[in-house]
């Protein structure tokens, strides 16, 4: 348990330093619901944070949402990355090539949220 807590603190610290060092180039993604009938959308959307800093996509979940599957695809639908993440936590994904991308967040109850972003060289 102590190892997990220490790892979480280190990851959040590195995310914080990354934000502080790159505030001028950070683009906050607008997260939207794609699940019909999701009555709790606005509350959940506020609990999902995603920012692109050059080629790094930083996602953060400040509260426990259970396991969230994060899927990153190109705008044309090609898979770039897929990972289940236990929340609360933050995570960084490296996006190797410039282009248009979509990140999708699928909660354990099946509700889905997404954000679109651009990576430039």
Residue frames as qw, qx, qy, qz and C-alpha x, y, z in Angstrom:
[[0.000, 0.887, 0.461, 0.000, 0.00, 0.00, 0.00],
 [0.315, -0.785, 0.102, 0.524, 2.84, 2.38, 0.85],
 [0.409, -0.103, 0.597, 0.683, 4.45, 1.72, -2.55],
 [0.192, 0.633, 0.655, 0.366, 1.18, 2.56, -4.35],
 [0.162, -0.931, -0.259, 0.198, 0.76, 5.75, -2.32],
 [0.405, -0.586, 0.315, 0.627, 4.37, 6.79, -2.99],
 [0.364, 0.178, 0.673, 0.619, 3.95, 6.09, -6.71],
 [0.068, 0.815, 0.554, 0.154, 0.73, 8.14, -6.77],
 [0.264, -0.878, -0.038, 0.396, 2.45, 11.08, -5.03],
 [0.423, -0.336, 0.500, 0.677, 5.39, 10.91, -7.48],
 [0.291, 0.429, 0.694, 0.500, 3.09, 10.79, -10.51],
 [0.037, -0.907, -0.419, -0.016, 0.97, 13.68, -9.29],
 [0.375, -0.743, 0.140, 0.537, 4.12, 15.64, -8.45],
 [0.397, -0.094, 0.588, 0.698, 5.52, 15.11, -11.94],
 [0.165, 0.680, 0.631, 0.335, 2.18, 16.14, -13.45],
 [0.200, -0.923, -0.227, 0.240, 2.20, 19.28, -11.33],
 [0.399, -0.547, 0.349, 0.647, 5.76, 20.13, -12.36],
 [0.364, 0.247, 0.681, 0.586, 4.90, 19.48, -15.98],
 [0.048, 0.852, 0.503, 0.135, 1.96, 21.87, -15.74],
 [0.306, -0.863, -0.018, 0.401, 4.05, 24.53, -14.00],
 [0.430, -0.372, 0.489, 0.661, 6.84, 24.33, -16.57],
 [0.178, 0.156, 0.722, 0.650, 4.55, 24.34, -19.60],
 [0.194, 0.612, 0.571, -0.512, 1.59, 26.55, -18.76],
 [0.195, 0.578, -0.227, -0.760, 2.16, 28.65, -21.87],
 [0.296, 0.248, -0.762, -0.520, 1.73, 25.65, -24.19],
 [0.173, 0.163, 0.933, -0.271, -1.03, 23.75, -22.39],
 [0.431, -0.094, -0.397, -0.805, -4.39, 23.20, -24.07],
 [0.391, 0.037, 0.755, -0.524, -7.25, 22.04, -21.87],
 [0.141, -0.166, -0.855, -0.471, -9.57, 19.59, -23.60],
 [0.559, -0.083, 0.141, -0.813, -13.31, 20.08, -23.41],
 [0.045, 0.018, 0.997, -0.058, -14.78, 16.81, -22.17],
 [0.572, 0.021, -0.138, -0.809, -18.26, 15.95, -23.44],
 [0.593, 0.008, 0.750, -0.292, -20.70, 13.12, -22.77],
 [0.362, 0.210, -0.676, -0.607, -21.51, 10.69, -25.58],
 [0.056, -0.205, -0.965, 0.151, -23.83, 8.53, -23.49],
 [0.350, -0.417, -0.402, -0.736, -27.53, 9.11, -24.11],
 [0.669, -0.585, -0.362, -0.282, -29.60, 9.64, -21.00],
 [0.603, -0.037, -0.479, 0.637, -26.64, 10.34, -18.71],
 [0.280, -0.879, -0.326, -0.208, -28.33, 12.47, -16.04],
 [0.607, -0.724, 0.031, 0.325, -25.14, 13.04, -14.05],
 [0.716, 0.510, 0.084, 0.469, -23.01, 14.29, -17.00],
 [0.089, 0.886, -0.141, 0.432, -22.09, 17.72, -15.71],
 [0.639, -0.695, 0.313, -0.103, -20.83, 16.34, -12.39],
 [0.910, -0.047, 0.298, 0.285, -18.77, 13.58, -14.02],
 [0.577, 0.695, 0.052, 0.426, -17.35, 15.87, -16.71],
 [0.146, -0.906, 0.254, -0.304, -15.97, 18.10, -13.95],
 [0.748, -0.512, 0.422, -0.002, -14.14, 15.04, -12.52],
 [0.840, 0.210, 0.315, 0.389, -12.28, 14.25, -15.74],
 [0.009, -0.904, 0.208, 0.374, -9.39, 16.50, -16.66],
 [0.820, 0.198, 0.347, 0.411, -7.35, 16.20, -19.85],
 [0.030, 0.917, -0.188, -0.351, -4.63, 18.51, -21.16],
 [0.859, 0.363, 0.097, 0.347, -2.28, 18.29, -24.13],
 [0.252, -0.876, 0.297, 0.286, 1.23, 19.61, -23.68],
 [0.138, 0.575, -0.706, -0.390, 3.18, 19.20, -26.92],
 [0.575, 0.130, -0.752, -0.295, 3.16, 15.38, -27.42],
 [0.141, -0.049, -0.879, 0.452, 1.99, 14.50, -23.90],
 [0.510, -0.480, -0.387, -0.600, -1.66, 13.94, -23.07],
 [0.067, 0.109, -0.750, 0.649, -2.20, 14.29, -19.31],
 [0.553, -0.461, -0.496, -0.485, -5.40, 12.87, -17.87],
 [0.067, 0.152, -0.701, 0.693, -6.40, 13.24, -14.24],
 [0.547, -0.505, -0.574, -0.342, -9.25, 12.01, -12.11],
 [0.024, -0.474, 0.490, -0.731, -9.27, 13.90, -8.79],
 [0.641, -0.201, 0.457, -0.584, -12.00, 11.68, -7.30],
 [0.314, -0.079, 0.945, 0.053, -12.73, 7.96, -7.32],
 [0.640, 0.309, -0.171, -0.682, -14.71, 7.04, -10.44],
 [0.918, 0.003, 0.391, -0.059, -13.82, 3.36, -10.22],
 [0.554, -0.135, 0.591, 0.571, -11.95, 1.93, -13.19],
 [0.428, 0.785, 0.042, -0.447, -11.99, 4.17, -16.24],
 [0.748, 0.166, 0.462, 0.446, -10.88, 2.89, -19.65],
 [0.070, 0.800, -0.176, -0.569, -8.93, 5.55, -21.54],
 [0.721, 0.311, 0.522, 0.334, -8.79, 5.05, -25.30],
 [0.014, 0.717, -0.228, -0.659, -6.85, 7.31, -27.65],
 [0.672, 0.391, 0.568, 0.270, -7.52, 7.13, -31.38],
 [0.186, -0.072, 0.338, 0.920, -6.62, 9.20, -34.39],
 [0.424, 0.325, 0.125, -0.836, -9.43, 11.31, -35.84],
 [0.576, 0.241, -0.584, -0.518, -9.82, 8.62, -38.51],
 [0.889, -0.257, 0.004, -0.378, -10.30, 5.92, -35.84],
 [0.737, 0.293, -0.557, 0.248, -6.89, 4.18, -35.71],
 [0.750, -0.638, -0.161, 0.063, -6.02, 2.99, -32.19],
 [0.273, 0.740, -0.427, 0.442, -3.07, 4.79, -30.54],
 [0.112, 0.223, -0.800, 0.546, -3.41, 3.68, -26.92],
 [0.690, -0.428, -0.368, -0.453, -5.87, 1.88, -24.64],
 [0.330, 0.169, -0.750, 0.548, -5.56, 1.51, -20.90],
 [0.548, -0.676, -0.457, -0.184, -7.82, 0.80, -17.92],
 [0.218, 0.393, -0.434, 0.781, -6.98, 3.16, -15.06],
 [0.456, -0.583, -0.643, 0.199, -8.08, 2.86, -11.44],
 [0.014, 0.682, -0.007, 0.731, -9.04, 6.29, -10.12],
 [0.151, 0.983, -0.014, -0.105, -8.27, 8.67, -8.45],
 [0.694, -0.263, 0.350, 0.571, -5.00, 9.16, -10.26],
 [0.338, 0.829, -0.184, -0.405, -3.29, 11.07, -13.03],
 [0.795, 0.009, 0.513, 0.325, -1.57, 9.54, -16.04],
 [0.140, 0.723, -0.341, -0.585, 0.51, 10.72, -18.98],
 [0.819, 0.332, 0.452, 0.121, 0.27, 9.31, -22.50],
 [0.209, -0.483, 0.462, 0.714, 2.91, 9.99, -25.16],
 [0.672, 0.648, 0.310, -0.180, 1.43, 10.78, -28.58],
 [0.661, -0.213, 0.415, 0.589, 4.23, 10.10, -31.11],
 [0.330, 0.271, 0.517, 0.741, 2.96, 11.92, -34.21],
 [0.175, 0.225, 0.087, -0.955, 1.39, 15.28, -34.97],
 [0.208, -0.255, -0.783, -0.528, -2.27, 15.11, -35.94],
 [0.540, -0.312, 0.024, -0.781, -5.88, 15.12, -34.76],
 [0.278, 0.009, -0.936, 0.217, -6.90, 12.75, -31.97],
 [0.628, -0.474, -0.175, -0.593, -9.84, 11.72, -29.82],
 [0.111, 0.169, -0.867, 0.456, -9.61, 10.51, -26.23],
 [0.657, -0.365, -0.399, -0.526, -12.56, 8.50, -24.91],
 [0.114, -0.266, 0.764, -0.576, -13.22, 7.76, -21.24],
 [0.662, -0.247, -0.574, -0.414, -15.49, 4.78, -20.50],
 [0.379, -0.434, 0.553, -0.602, -16.67, 4.45, -16.91],
 [0.076, -0.062, 0.988, -0.115, -17.46, 1.09, -15.32],
 [0.448, 0.429, 0.600, -0.506, -21.21, 1.81, -15.67],
 [0.535, 0.416, 0.635, 0.371, -20.77, 2.11, -19.47],
 [0.143, 0.956, 0.173, -0.189, -21.12, 5.89, -19.67],
 [0.708, 0.160, 0.213, 0.654, -18.69, 7.43, -22.16],
 [0.038, -0.941, -0.024, 0.335, -17.07, 10.85, -22.41],
 [0.761, 0.281, 0.229, 0.539, -14.67, 12.22, -25.00],
 [0.085, -0.876, 0.091, 0.466, -12.41, 15.10, -25.91],
 [0.758, 0.566, 0.126, 0.299, -10.74, 16.07, -29.19],
 [0.362, -0.818, 0.225, 0.386, -7.21, 17.44, -29.40],
 [0.668, 0.716, -0.160, 0.126, -4.42, 18.32, -31.81],
 [0.724, -0.472, 0.232, 0.445, -0.74, 17.45, -31.52],
 [0.475, 0.871, -0.100, 0.080, 1.64, 19.77, -33.34],
 [0.829, 0.041, -0.130, 0.542, 5.40, 19.57, -33.76]]
